[in-house]
Amino acid sequence: MNTTDGKVVFTLKVDEPNGFGTDAYQLEVSTRSFVSPLVEVVDYTITSNQSGVLAKKIPFDLQILVQNTKQGYADNVKVTLSLPEGVFCLTGNETLDYSGLQAGEKKSIVYNLIVNDKFVGTSIPIKIKVSEKYNKYAKDKDISLSLNESMSSTKIEVLAENKQNNINIQIGSLSSDVDKNIPLNNLSYTNRYALIIGNEDYSSWQKGLSTEINVDYAENDARIFKEYCVKTMGIPEKQVKLLSNATSSQMSQGLAWLNNLAKVENGKAELIFYYSGHGLPDEQTKESYLIPVDVSGSNITQGLKIADVYSKLTEYPSQKVTVFLDACFSGGARNQALIAQKTVKINPKKEQIKGNLIVFTSSSGEESSGVYREQKHGFFTYYLLKKLQETKGDVTYNELNNYIKASVSKETSLIGKPQNPEVLVSPQIENSWSNWKIK
């Protein structure tokens, strides 16, 4: 390990008692400096198919990403999970051994964990010990989870990479760059309320549906948007309602909750409605519907008519009503349309809106709304969050709209699936909305 780039000269000579030894012979050997590895946990996520929050007696998965972040080969890598009393690993893989990791190589490890009733406290300290052959070139990782912490239901697939020497190593991640470093503003707007819906898993609610029907990353869209609402946009957490995989009744109840808050605020409320999931048009009327997870594509009128949503949001006077829709209403979808037999896309009817209402939509006309797989979000939501992150929420609605439109249009055109976000504004605010601010 102490060698340098250069050459070493060895002199070889054999002596013989009677004087018949060999002449000295020099052997020149090229040397290389030792190239060290560095094995560390570069990211982690928690997920659960049973609950949207981390709770006692409900199993959840902790997924970690271990990576060799330097150029040297890491030999005899060991990863050990250490849990506090009252927390158990159901998969029995607390200790894992790997023969080695090439430069940049990643390993994804999933631990199925559960917290029992005897666990004391709200913070769960977890330690990941990482070692390699020399016990010098690895970093341990301390992870702190919290009871009632929100979780996604989607694990991230980590693909194997071609191994090569002297590669440009990119640090691996299990989440999007907008899911981290969420700006924290010391602001609190007690008159702001948000209803956030992420409908991803339709196949579990309806028999015979393929998982291809599901809306990839819709739950993550909603979960992270909630974080921005609380941390960046200054909405008290108790005034934010997050619904994951919401049924028709849950969506209606959530909308009624927001409607009632507008009523009690007597014109002072600022309402935010966010939706990521399936949207569909009625083939006859061309009216658009938000589709709950328990409503089939062949019976969309049991969903929430978008015109009724707008009407409910503006039934009582409010200072601002802002709607974000990461859904298309043409019959297209992120993976597959909810109605498989639909072959002709429909140009949906544009609803008339009133009051202090503005609507940001993810696509126009007959376009589909796509998913940005590298960032694990819908294109629209990713760039919405990206602008909030970059500006720390200090952005006007006009600046936000221009950024989302330009970024989404460019990125989706590069992959041959153009998507052009739109903004719909009521006549009452057409001369003032552009100067509205997020915070």
PAKE-555434 format. One record per residue (C-alpha): z, y, x. Coordinates in steps of 0.1 Angstrom, whole numbers, padded with zeros to 4 digits, always signed. Layout:
ZYX/...
***
This chain:
+0000+0000+0000/+0004+0023+0030/-0032+0020+0043/-0057+0048+0044/-0095+0051+0043/-0107+0043+0079/-0109+0015+0104/-0084-0008+0122/-0092-0023+0156/-0076-0056+0165/-0076-0068+0201/-0077-0106+0205/-0069-0124+0238/-0059-0159+0246/-0038-0166+0278/-0038-0200+0296/-0012-0210+0322/-0038-0219+0349/-0057-0186+0345/-0085-0199+0323/-0078-0177+0293/-0104-0157+0273/-0115-0122+0278/-0102-0096+0254/-0122-0094+0222/-0120-0064+0198/-0124-0069+0160/-0130-0038+0139/-0120-0040+0102/-0127-0013+0076/-0097-0003+0055/-0093+0015+0021/-0064+0035+0009/-0043+0019-0018/-0054+0029-0053/-0024+0029-0077/-0025+0021-0114/-0003+0037-0140/+0006+0017-0171/+0021+0036-0200/+0023+0038-0238/-0001+0066-0246/+0002+0066-0284/+0019+0049-0314/+0017+0049-0352/+0037+0034-0381/+0020+0019-0411/+0029-0001-0442/+0011-0017-0471/+0042-0017-0492/+0055+0018-0490/+0044+0053-0481/+0077+0061-0464/+0099+0043-0439/+0128+0028-0458/+0154+0001-0454/+0146-0035-0463/+0108-0028-0465/+0088-0042-0436/+0066-0019-0416/+0043-0021-0386/+0048-0002-0353/+0015-0001-0335/+0015+0010-0298/-0013+0016-0274/-0007+0006-0238/-0032+0019-0212/-0037+0018-0175/-0044+0056-0170/-0053+0055-0133/-0080+0039-0112/-0060+0010-0096/-0057-0025-0110/-0024-0032-0126/-0012-0068-0120/+0013-0088-0139/+0019-0063-0167/+0049-0068-0190/+0058-0049-0222/+0092-0053-0237/+0105-0039-0270/+0141-0029-0273/+0155-0023-0308/+0189-0009-0320/+0214-0029-0340/+0202-0034-0376/+0165-0033-0368/+0146-0066-0364/+0112-0077-0351/+0097-0102-0376/+0067-0111-0354/+0088-0123-0324/+0066-0106-0299/+0093-0084-0283/+0081-0095-0248/+0044-0097-0239/+0028-0105-0206/-0007-0096-0194/-0023-0109-0162/-0036-0074-0155/-0052-0042-0167/-0083-0026-0152/-0086+0011-0148/-0087+0027-0183/-0082-0006-0201/-0061-0005-0233/-0040-0030-0252/-0029-0025-0288/+0003-0042-0298/+0016-0044-0334/+0053-0052-0341/+0063-0060-0377/+0098-0045-0380/+0124-0042-0407/+0156-0021-0410/+0186-0037-0428/+0213-0021-0448/+0238-0023-0419/+0218+0002-0399/+0237+0034-0394/+0220+0068-0393/+0186+0082-0402/+0170+0082-0367/+0158+0049-0353/+0156+0049-0314/+0131+0024-0300/+0125+0018-0263/+0093+0003-0249/+0098-0009-0213/+0067-0013-0192/+0064-0029-0158/+0038-0042-0133/+0038-0062-0101/+0052-0035-0078/+0077-0021-0104/+0066+0014-0093/+0035+0022-0113/+0045+0020-0150/+0063+0043-0174/+0088+0034-0202/+0085+0050-0236/+0112+0062-0260/+0102+0064-0296/+0123+0080-0324/+0114+0071-0360/+0131+0085-0390/+0140+0070-0423/+0119+0085-0451/+0092+0093-0426/+0057+0091-0441/+0034+0063-0431/-0002+0054-0435/-0015+0021-0448/-0044+0018-0423/-0040+0003-0388/-0063+0015-0361/-0087-0011-0345/-0089-0007-0307/-0121-0021-0293/-0124-0037-0259/-0143-0017-0233/-0165-0027-0204/-0145-0027-0172/-0158-0008-0142/-0145+0008-0110/-0140+0045-0106/-0145+0053-0142/-0138+0086-0160/-0106+0076-0178/-0100+0090-0212/-0065+0086-0225/-0065+0064-0256/-0052+0075-0290/-0043+0058-0323/-0046+0090-0342/-0067+0121-0345/-0061+0152-0323/-0053+0171-0355/-0025+0147-0364/-0006+0159-0333/+0007+0192-0322/+0008+0205-0357/+0018+0242-0355/+0053+0250-0367/+0057+0284-0383/+0091+0297-0392/+0080+0309-0426/+0091+0298-0460/+0071+0307-0492/+0094+0298-0520/+0066+0306-0546/+0041+0281-0531/+0036+0246-0545/+0012+0218-0535/+0000+0186-0551/-0017+0163-0526/-0035+0131-0536/-0050+0105-0512/-0068+0077-0530/-0079+0051-0505/-0072+0016-0518/-0092+0009-0549/-0098-0028-0542/-0061-0038-0546/-0060-0023-0580/-0092-0037-0595/-0102-0074-0594/-0136-0082-0579/-0139-0050-0558/-0148-0054-0522/-0127-0035-0496/-0160-0017-0488/-0153+0003-0520/-0122+0018-0504/-0122+0054-0492/-0114+0051-0455/-0087+0073-0442/-0081+0091-0475/-0044+0083-0473/-0043+0097-0438/-0062+0128-0450/-0035+0135-0476/-0005+0126-0454/-0015+0149-0426/-0025+0177-0449/+0010+0175-0463/+0024+0180-0427/+0003+0212-0424/+0015+0224-0458/+0051+0221-0447/+0050+0230-0410/+0021+0255-0408/+0017+0269-0443/+0054+0274-0450/+0057+0254-0482/+0093+0240-0486/+0090+0202-0485/+0107+0198-0519/+0078+0218-0533/+0051+0195-0520/+0043+0163-0540/+0023+0136-0521/+0006+0108-0541/-0009+0079-0522/-0032+0056-0541/-0024+0073-0574/-0030+0058-0608/-0043+0078-0637/-0008+0084-0651/+0005+0094-0618/-0023+0119-0612/-0018+0134-0647/+0020+0136-0642/+0014+0153-0608/-0009+0179-0624/+0016+0185-0652/+0043+0191-0625/+0022+0217-0609/+0012+0233-0642/+0049+0236-0652/+0058+0253-0619/+0031+0279-0625/+0047+0285-0659/+0082+0290-0647/+0071+0313-0618/+0058+0339-0644/+0026+0348-0625/+0041+0347-0590/+0031+0311-0581/+0006+0301-0554/-0007+0267-0562/-0025+0243-0538/-0043+0211-0551/-0058+0187-0525/-0077+0155-0533/-0093+0129-0510/-0108+0099-0527/-0136+0088-0550/-0153+0113-0573/-0180+0104-0598/-0203+0121-0623/-0209+0111-0658/-0245+0100-0660/-0251+0116-0694/-0232+0149-0692/-0232+0152-0654/-0196+0163-0656/-0175+0154-0625/-0144+0132-0625/-0117+0125-0600/-0112+0087-0600/-0077+0072-0599/-0073+0038-0582/-0068+0020-0615/-0100+0034-0631/-0133+0015-0627/-0166+0031-0619/-0180+0019-0652/-0154+0037-0672/-0150+0070-0654/-0140+0090-0684/-0106+0075-0680/-0103+0095-0648/-0095+0132-0645/-0124+0155-0655/-0126+0182-0629/-0131+0209-0655/-0097+0198-0671/-0081+0199-0637/-0093+0235-0632/-0081+0244-0667/-0047+0229-0661/-0043+0248-0628/-0051+0281-0644/-0035+0277-0678/-0007+0301-0667/-0013+0332-0645/-0008+0326-0607/-0012+0348-0576/-0035+0322-0560/-0049+0288-0570/-0066+0269-0541/-0083+0236-0545/-0096+0214-0516/-0118+0184-0527/-0128+0159-0500/-0149+0139-0525/-0184+0140-0536/-0196+0139-0573/-0231+0126-0568/-0224+0089-0569/-0223+0086-0531/-0192+0076-0511/-0178+0072-0476/-0184+0035-0476/-0200+0023-0509/-0203+0039-0542/-0177+0028-0568/-0206+0018-0590/-0226-0006-0569/-0256-0006-0591/-0261+0031-0589/-0294+0038-0570/-0302+0073-0580/-0278+0101-0571/-0269+0127-0597/-0268+0164-0591/-0234+0171-0608/-0228+0200-0631/-0211+0230-0615/-0180+0238-0636/-0172+0273-0647/-0139+0285-0632/-0116+0313-0641/-0084+0330-0630/-0074+0334-0594/-0090+0301-0585/-0110+0292-0555/-0124+0257-0548/-0134+0243-0513/-0157+0213-0517/-0167+0188-0490/-0204+0186-0500/-0231+0200-0521/-0253+0187-0549/-0265+0151-0544/-0249+0148-0509/-0223+0122-0500/-0190+0131-0483/-0187+0111-0451/-0160+0099-0428/-0154+0110-0392/-0144+0077-0378/-0136+0089-0343/-0111+0112-0358/-0099+0090-0386/-0104+0116-0413/-0131+0127-0437/-0154+0153-0420/-0143+0180-0444/-0106+0174-0440/-0108+0171-0402/-0124+0205-0398/-0100+0220-0424/-0070+0208-0404/-0087+0217-0370/-0090+0253-0381/-0054+0254-0393/-0043+0239-0360/-0063+0263-0338/-0053+0294-0357/-0017+0282-0364/-0025+0291-0400/-0033+0327-0393/-0068+0326-0408/-0085+0342-0438/-0102+0322-0465/-0135+0335-0454/-0130+0325-0418/-0118+0291-0429/-0148+0286-0452/-0173+0297-0425/-0158+0274-0399/-0157+0244-0422/-0193+0249-0434/-0207+0254-0399/-0187+0225-0382/-0193+0199-0409/-0229+0207-0414/-0236+0204-0376/-0216+0172-0370/-0230+0154-0400/-0266+0165-0392/-0262+0150-0358/-0257+0116-0373/-0285+0120-0399/-0262+0124-0429/-0262+0161-0437/-0232+0173-0456/-0228+0210-0466/-0195+0221-0479/-0194+0248-0506/-0169+0273-0519/-0167+0281-0557/-0150+0313-0567/-0140+0326-0601/-0155+0360-0611/-0121+0376-0612/-0116+0373-0574/-0152+0374-0560/-0145+0407-0543/-0110+0398-0529/-0108+0361-0520/-0124+0364-0486/-0094+0384-0473/-0068+0360-0487/-0048+0343-0459/-0034+0309-0455/+0000+0321-0443/
***
